[in-house]
Amino acid sequence: MEKFNEKYEKCPMYYTMSILEGKWKWIILWEIYEAKVIRYNKLKDTLQPIAHKTLSHQLKELENNQLIHREQYNQVPPKVEYWLTEEGKTLIPILELMFQWGEKHMI
């Protein structure tokens, strides 16, 4: 019997889901998309009750996958902003369809 990864490692759907897996990534992308540019604290406040560690980890993964850009300004207090990269913007149609589907099917 084939192992799951061996069977699906070349599947585009599996690849997409592996990049965007997790409870928070889709909503993080949606909030950044809606804000265009958003500071870390504003994003954290918007996503309550997300933990700092969880948000930081999810943002790092999205950045490593080149879906968001992180800009850190060397000032006091520290300022960090996030926005979608061109690659991240390619997910907007999917995000919009997910939003529309949720609106239609949510009870």
Z-matrix of the N, CA and C atoms (Angstrom, degrees):
N
C 1 1.451
C 2 1.541 1 109.45
N 3 1.328 2 115.34 1 134.05
C 4 1.464 3 120.38 2 179.79
C 5 1.522 4 111.08 3 -69.85
N 6 1.306 5 114.73 4 143.78
C 7 1.457 6 118.96 5 173.76
C 8 1.524 7 108.23 6 -77.87
N 9 1.324 8 115.23 7 153.43
C 10 1.459 9 121.34 8 -176.30
C 11 1.526 10 111.41 9 -54.19
N 12 1.341 11 117.35 10 -51.79
C 13 1.465 12 120.16 11 -177.17
C 14 1.513 13 112.38 12 -62.45
N 15 1.317 14 117.35 13 -38.77
C 16 1.463 15 119.75 14 178.44
C 17 1.519 16 111.00 15 -63.69
N 18 1.302 17 116.39 16 -37.80
C 19 1.465 18 120.84 17 -178.03
C 20 1.534 19 112.30 18 -73.09
N 21 1.343 20 116.63 19 -38.18
C 22 1.458 21 119.70 20 -170.75
C 23 1.520 22 115.28 21 -110.57
N 24 1.326 23 119.00 22 0.67
C 25 1.462 24 119.72 23 -174.22
C 26 1.529 25 113.83 24 -60.45
N 27 1.319 26 117.78 25 -24.66
C 28 1.468 27 120.70 26 179.49
C 29 1.527 28 112.68 27 -102.48
N 30 1.310 29 116.31 28 9.64
C 31 1.468 30 121.41 29 -178.90
C 32 1.535 31 109.53 30 -84.11
N 33 1.335 32 118.41 31 125.40
C 34 1.464 33 120.82 32 179.57
C 35 1.537 34 113.24 33 -58.96
N 36 1.327 35 117.50 34 -37.83
C 37 1.468 36 120.65 35 179.27
C 38 1.530 37 110.08 36 -65.06
N 39 1.316 38 116.97 37 -44.33
C 40 1.464 39 121.18 38 178.89
C 41 1.532 40 110.15 39 -62.43
N 42 1.319 41 116.85 40 -41.92
C 43 1.461 42 120.28 41 178.40
C 44 1.531 43 110.71 42 -59.62
N 45 1.326 44 116.60 43 -48.36
C 46 1.460 45 121.21 44 -179.63
C 47 1.518 46 110.94 45 -59.80
N 48 1.324 47 115.85 46 -46.80
C 49 1.464 48 119.85 47 -178.64
C 50 1.531 49 111.21 48 -65.76
N 51 1.316 50 117.86 49 -33.95
C 52 1.469 51 119.67 50 179.85
C 53 1.532 52 111.10 51 -69.77
N 54 1.310 53 117.43 52 -33.56
C 55 1.471 54 121.49 53 178.37
C 56 1.536 55 110.75 54 -72.82
N 57 1.317 56 116.02 55 -35.29
C 58 1.468 57 120.46 56 -172.92
C 59 1.519 58 113.52 57 -111.08
N 60 1.341 59 116.76 58 18.88
C 61 1.460 60 119.19 59 -179.49
C 62 1.520 61 110.75 60 -69.82
N 63 1.299 62 115.16 61 157.35
C 64 1.450 63 120.98 62 179.07
C 65 1.515 64 111.21 63 115.38
N 66 1.300 65 113.69 64 157.43
C 67 1.466 66 121.72 65 -176.51
C 68 1.525 67 112.73 66 -67.57
N 69 1.328 68 118.31 67 -30.65
C 70 1.453 69 121.22 68 -166.96
C 71 1.521 70 115.96 69 -107.34
N 72 1.323 71 119.64 70 -19.75
C 73 1.476 72 120.00 71 -169.70
C 74 1.524 73 113.67 72 -60.15
N 75 1.329 74 117.09 73 -44.28
C 76 1.466 75 118.68 74 -178.55
C 77 1.522 76 111.41 75 -63.39
N 78 1.335 77 116.65 76 -41.98
C 79 1.471 78 119.06 77 -178.66
C 80 1.529 79 111.02 78 -72.43
N 81 1.325 80 117.60 79 -32.53
C 82 1.469 81 120.47 80 174.60
C 83 1.527 82 109.34 81 -61.98
N 84 1.317 83 116.39 82 -48.03
C 85 1.470 84 120.13 83 178.14
C 86 1.522 85 111.06 84 -59.43
N 87 1.337 86 117.19 85 -41.97
C 88 1.465 87 121.34 86 179.96
C 89 1.526 88 110.93 87 -62.28
N 90 1.327 89 117.16 88 -45.32
C 91 1.469 90 120.52 89 -179.08
C 92 1.529 91 111.27 90 -65.61
N 93 1.326 92 117.33 91 -39.47
C 94 1.472 93 120.13 92 177.02
C 95 1.525 94 109.80 93 -66.20
N 96 1.320 95 116.49 94 -41.65
C 97 1.469 96 121.24 95 177.99
C 98 1.533 97 110.75 96 -58.66
N 99 1.321 98 116.37 97 -47.43
C 100 1.467 99 119.41 98 -177.98
C 101 1.528 100 112.13 99 -66.68
N 102 1.333 101 116.69 100 -35.64
C 103 1.468 102 120.26 101 -177.71
C 104 1.530 103 112.72 102 -82.71
N 105 1.326 104 116.98 103 -19.79
C 106 1.476 105 123.94 104 -173.35
C 107 1.525 106 110.90 105 73.50
N 108 1.331 107 117.49 106 -59.02
C 109 1.471 108 123.95 107 174.73
C 110 1.520 109 105.66 108 -134.49
N 111 1.334 110 116.30 109 132.11
C 112 1.462 111 118.65 110 -177.38
C 113 1.515 112 110.55 111 -140.46
N 114 1.314 113 115.57 112 140.09
C 115 1.464 114 121.22 113 176.98
C 116 1.522 115 109.47 114 -82.46
N 117 1.332 116 114.81 115 154.89
C 118 1.461 117 120.99 116 -175.85
C 119 1.534 118 111.82 117 -55.01
N 120 1.323 119 117.71 118 -50.49
C 121 1.471 120 120.49 119 -176.20
C 122 1.524 121 112.25 120 -63.78
N 123 1.314 122 117.52 121 -37.01
C 124 1.465 123 121.04 122 177.17
C 125 1.530 124 109.80 123 -64.87
N 126 1.326 125 116.64 124 -42.78
C 127 1.456 126 120.67 125 178.44
C 128 1.529 127 110.16 126 -63.20
N 129 1.316 128 116.89 127 -44.59
C 130 1.476 129 121.14 128 179.57
C 131 1.523 130 110.40 129 -61.56
N 132 1.333 131 117.73 130 -43.69
C 133 1.466 132 121.05 131 178.33
C 134 1.529 133 111.43 132 -62.89
N 135 1.321 134 116.34 133 -40.14
C 136 1.457 135 121.47 134 -179.84
C 137 1.526 136 111.56 135 -65.11
N 138 1.322 137 116.26 136 -34.37
C 139 1.467 138 121.26 137 -174.18
C 140 1.529 139 113.44 138 -96.96
N 141 1.318 140 118.67 139 16.64
C 142 1.466 141 119.90 140 178.03
C 143 1.519 142 109.37 141 -50.75
N 144 1.305 143 119.30 142 133.23
C 145 1.452 144 131.36 143 19.44
C 146 1.533 145 114.32 144 -103.70
N 147 1.317 146 118.92 145 32.85
C 148 1.467 147 120.47 146 -178.26
C 149 1.536 148 110.74 147 -60.59
N 150 1.326 149 115.43 148 139.47
C 151 1.468 150 120.66 149 178.39
C 152 1.527 151 109.80 150 -80.84
N 153 1.323 152 116.11 151 150.78
C 154 1.461 153 121.60 152 178.63
C 155 1.533 154 110.80 153 -54.64
N 156 1.322 155 117.40 154 -46.65
C 157 1.466 156 121.96 155 -178.58
C 158 1.531 157 111.21 156 -60.72
N 159 1.316 158 116.56 157 -42.96
C 160 1.466 159 120.93 158 179.76
C 161 1.515 160 110.93 159 -64.90
N 162 1.324 161 117.33 160 -47.56
C 163 1.462 162 121.06 161 -179.61
C 164 1.518 163 110.51 162 -61.70
N 165 1.316 164 117.17 163 -46.25
C 166 1.467 165 120.82 164 179.93
C 167 1.522 166 111.15 165 -59.37
N 168 1.314 167 116.21 166 -43.84
C 169 1.468 168 120.87 167 -178.74
C 170 1.531 169 110.99 168 -65.18
N 171 1.330 170 116.64 169 -45.16
C 172 1.463 171 120.52 170 -179.79
C 173 1.533 172 111.16 171 -64.37
N 174 1.333 173 116.60 172 -41.08
C 175 1.465 174 120.37 173 178.36
C 176 1.530 175 111.02 174 -63.89
N 177 1.318 176 117.76 175 -41.25
C 178 1.470 177 121.07 176 178.40
C 179 1.519 178 110.96 177 -62.42
N 180 1.329 179 117.20 178 -42.11
C 181 1.463 180 120.08 179 178.26
C 182 1.526 181 111.23 180 -64.54
N 183 1.321 182 117.41 181 -43.12
C 184 1.467 183 120.67 182 178.00
C 185 1.528 184 110.97 183 -63.55
N 186 1.324 185 116.12 184 -37.89
C 187 1.465 186 120.38 185 177.81
C 188 1.533 187 110.13 186 -68.31
N 189 1.323 188 117.54 187 -44.02
C 190 1.468 189 121.42 188 179.08
C 191 1.526 190 111.77 189 -61.58
N 192 1.325 191 116.29 190 -30.81
C 193 1.464 192 120.83 191 177.63
C 194 1.526 193 112.45 192 -88.90
N 195 1.327 194 115.66 193 8.22
C 196 1.468 195 123.99 194 175.18
C 197 1.529 196 113.58 195 59.95
N 198 1.332 197 115.48 196 34.52
C 199 1.459 198 120.38 197 176.87
C 200 1.521 199 111.82 198 -96.69
N 201 1.338 200 116.46 199 -24.72
C 202 1.459 201 121.09 200 175.55
C 203 1.523 202 108.72 201 -131.67
N 204 1.325 203 114.27 202 158.13
C 205 1.464 204 120.86 203 174.86
C 206 1.525 205 107.96 204 -112.19
N 207 1.312 206 115.89 205 137.77
C 208 1.464 207 122.54 206 177.17
C 209 1.520 208 108.26 207 -113.02
N 210 1.321 209 115.18 208 125.24
C 211 1.466 210 120.63 209 178.36
C 212 1.523 211 108.12 210 -119.10
N 213 1.328 212 115.35 211 120.40
C 214 1.457 213 120.82 212 178.91
C 215 1.516 214 108.77 213 -107.27
N 216 1.323 215 115.58 214 127.82
C 217 1.455 216 121.84 215 178.87
C 218 1.522 217 108.04 216 -102.52
N 219 1.314 218 116.07 217 128.73
C 220 1.462 219 120.79 218 -179.03
C 221 1.518 220 109.74 219 -82.59
N 222 1.306 221 114.30 220 89.55
C 223 1.457 222 121.38 221 179.88
C 224 1.527 223 108.33 222 -149.92
N 225 1.307 224 116.12 223 170.24
C 226 1.459 225 121.54 224 177.03
C 227 1.526 226 107.29 225 -118.92
N 228 1.328 227 118.78 226 123.77
C 229 1.460 228 126.30 227 -3.93
C 230 1.526 229 110.68 228 -71.11
N 231 1.342 230 117.04 229 160.32
C 232 1.465 231 120.37 230 -178.89
C 233 1.535 232 111.42 231 -59.37
N 234 1.300 233 115.09 232 145.76
C 235 1.466 234 120.97 233 -179.90
C 236 1.520 235 107.90 234 -129.25
N 237 1.332 236 116.12 235 125.61
C 238 1.466 237 122.11 236 177.95
C 239 1.518 238 107.65 237 -130.01
N 240 1.324 239 116.29 238 130.53
C 241 1.461 240 121.73 239 178.65
C 242 1.522 241 109.87 240 -122.84
N 243 1.328 242 115.08 241 152.24
C 244 1.458 243 122.22 242 179.13
C 245 1.522 244 109.15 243 -128.80
N 246 1.322 245 115.49 244 145.68
C 247 1.457 246 121.36 245 170.80
C 248 1.519 247 108.33 246 -151.19
N 249 1.333 248 114.80 247 163.23
C 250 1.461 249 120.33 248 179.29
C 251 1.520 250 110.18 249 -73.22
N 252 1.323 251 115.86 250 139.74
C 253 1.460 252 120.61 251 171.98
C 254 1.521 253 108.12 252 -80.55
N 255 1.308 254 116.52 253 175.35
C 256 1.466 255 119.53 254 175.05
C 257 1.532 256 110.14 255 -59.87
N 258 1.321 257 116.58 256 -39.39
C 259 1.473 258 120.90 257 176.97
C 260 1.525 259 110.25 258 -63.56
N 261 1.321 260 116.70 259 -42.44
C 262 1.458 261 120.84 260 178.39
C 263 1.514 262 112.35 261 -63.33
N 264 1.319 263 116.44 262 -36.00
C 265 1.466 264 120.75 263 179.51
C 266 1.524 265 112.08 264 -64.96
N 267 1.327 266 117.68 265 -21.62
C 268 1.467 267 119.21 266 177.91
C 269 1.526 268 111.50 267 -68.23
N 270 1.332 269 117.36 268 -14.06
C 271 1.469 270 121.41 269 177.90
C 272 1.525 271 112.80 270 -87.02
N 273 1.327 272 118.04 271 -8.87
C 274 1.462 273 121.35 272 -176.64
C 275 1.530 274 112.39 273 -56.16
N 276 1.331 275 119.89 274 -46.38
C 277 1.469 276 118.06 275 178.78
C 278 1.529 277 112.67 276 -59.01
N 279 1.314 278 117.60 277 -36.78
C 280 1.471 279 120.74 278 178.09
C 281 1.523 280 109.70 279 -67.68
N 282 1.331 281 116.92 280 -44.17
C 283 1.460 282 120.95 281 178.65
C 284 1.530 283 110.82 282 -60.00
N 285 1.325 284 116.64 283 -43.75
C 286 1.462 285 120.25 284 179.97
C 287 1.523 286 111.49 285 -64.49
N 288 1.331 287 117.02 286 -40.59
C 289 1.471 288 119.97 287 177.10
C 290 1.526 289 111.47 288 -64.99
N 291 1.321 290 117.09 289 -39.85
C 292 1.462 291 120.24 290 177.45
C 293 1.527 292 110.33 291 -62.91
N 294 1.332 293 116.85 292 -41.47
C 295 1.462 294 121.38 293 178.42
C 296 1.531 295 110.25 294 -62.62
N 297 1.319 296 116.39 295 -46.53
C 298 1.464 297 120.83 296 -179.94
C 299 1.530 298 111.57 297 -63.44
N 300 1.326 299 115.83 298 -40.61
C 301 1.449 300 119.62 299 178.98
C 302 1.536 301 109.93 300 -62.84
N 303 1.339 302 116.15 301 -43.67
C 304 1.455 303 120.66 302 178.49
C 305 1.527 304 112.27 303 -62.34
N 306 1.321 305 116.36 304 -42.43
C 307 1.469 306 119.60 305 177.41
C 308 1.525 307 111.55 306 -59.34
N 309 1.309 308 115.51 307 -41.25
C 310 1.464 309 120.82 308 -176.11
C 311 1.526 310 112.29 309 -73.37
N 312 1.325 311 117.66 310 -35.55
C 313 1.455 312 120.94 311 -171.34
C 314 1.533 313 115.27 312 -105.08
N 315 1.315 314 117.25 313 -8.09
C 316 1.458 315 120.12 314 179.90
C 317 1.519 316 110.37 315 -72.13
N 318 1.277 317 115.40 316 136.91
C 319 1.472 318 119.21 317 -178.21
C 320 1.518 319 109.88 318 -92.38
